[in-house]
Amino acid sequence: MKLLLHSGILGLCLCAAVARAEQASIGFEGPGEGPAPQKMQEDGYRIVTRNAMISTAEKSGDGTDGANEIEGTMGQRGGIAILRDAPFTFVSLDWQSERGAPEVQVEGYLGDLLVAGDRFVADLAQPGFTRFDAGALKGQVIDRLILYPQRDGAGMGALDRIILEDAPEMPETS
C-alpha cells in the first residue's frame, strides 16, 4: 500500500511538472531581410547562425510566427544553433518549400553529448508549409538545438518557426 501511495504521488508530481512547461515560438523576428546576424536573442533563447539568410513576407512566409523565415545561404551549408542555460525540449518546426525536396537536419545536445537527431524532408508533391513534429528528439531534454536547413538542386526550403518547450522538472528523490 505504501509503495502504491508513493508511486501515485510521484506520478502527480511528474504530471504537475509537465503541466507547468511553457512553449516558446522562435520565428526569427528581430532582423530584417538579408544576411542573418551571427547572434540574436528571442524568447529567452540565444540564436547563433552561420551562412543563413532572413526572408521577409515580401518573399515568403505564411505569418505563422510573424513574417520572417530563415534559410541557408545559396551554395553554402547553413546552420542555426538555439541555446539556453536552462534545459528544454524540441517540439516541432514549420518548414516551407517552394519546389524540390529540401531538408532540415536537427540535432539535440545536452552539454557535449549528442542526445538524438531528426531529419525532415519536404514532400515533392506538396510544396508549401509543413509542420514536422519531433521524432527521435520528442521529449528529450537538451540545452542546444542545431538545425541545418538545406536546399537541394531543384528547390529551397526555409524555417518559419521552431517550437520549444521548457523541460519538465524532475522530482527530487531521496
Buried (B, 14 or more C-beta within 10 A) or exposed (E): EEEEEEEEEEEEBBEEBBEEBEEBBBBBBBBEBEEBBEEBEBBBBBBBBBBBBBBBEEBBBBEBBBBBBBBBBEEEEBBBBBBBEEBBBBBBBBBBBBEBBBBBBBBBBBEEEEBBBBEBBBEEEEBEBBBBEBEEBEEBEBBBBBBBBBBBEEBBBBBBBBBBBBBBBEEEEE
